[in-house]
Amino acid sequence: MVMDVGRVCVKIAGHEAGRRCVIVEKLDDTFVVVTGLGVKRRRCNIAHLEPTDKIIEIQKGASDEEVRRALEAAGLS
């Protein structure tokens, strides 16, 4: 599955494991920046993410508030 901006994922490693997050920026083939409800905005290895089939419409680098609104609008909050 493609790891692009707006892809909703579940973290599978670290202290935020099991929480839903959204990719807000792709840094390279290994790292992305994620944020979400209960997930702090940070760089994350894509090996630590399980992509879902859901994508929300956000701009690259969207603020935490924009991501929260988009998740709520999609019924994913």
C-alpha positions, 0 to 999 in steps of 0.5 A, a space after each residue: 500500500 502506498 504511504 502518501 500524505 493523508 493515509 490513515 495508519 495504525 502505529 505498531 511500535 513504540 509507546 503509541 502502538 495501537 493508535 491511529 495516525 495520519 501521514 502529513 509529510 513524506 520525508 524519504 522512502 523510509 521516514 514520514 511525519 505522522 500526527 493524530 488523536 493521541 499521537 504526537 507529531 513526529 518522524 516515524 519509520 514506515 516499518 512501524 506503521 500499518 496502513 489502512 485502506 482509508 485516506 483523508 483529504 489534507 495538504 502536505 504539512 497540515 496542522 494538527 487542528 486540520 488533521 483532527 477536523 478531517 478525521 472527525 469529518 471522515 468519522 474516524 475520530 
